[in-house]
Amino acid sequence: MHNLSHYEINYDVDRFSFIKTKKINMDDYRGNYVLDWKEICNEYVCVGIGNVPHFASQYVFAKALNSGRTSEREEMQTMYIEIITRVHEMIALGELPKTINDVA
């Protein structure tokens, strides 16, 4: 399980209502979906800069709606955690902007 406390994620906020539990084995659900990182990065730059948790929750919920998998909460939680973790890593490496002012 990833430690997400440094991302200041509020699990009580309605927009994170698909979060079932803080403790799941993500490896059990990763094989159920494919994340297109080029698409995710493009979407983040277009609409998500500055609020990674909100961006990730909206992206995951839209993906689940489009594929008819909104009842797969553990899968959605796994996608969400994977997206915020990777996007924050990419921001730290300078591969994605942290704020709108960082966009070239």
Summary of the structure (lengths in Angstrom):
residues: 104
radius of gyration: 13.2
end to end distance: 34.6
largest distance: 39.0
contacts: 260
relative contact order: 0.20
helix: 61%
strand: 0%
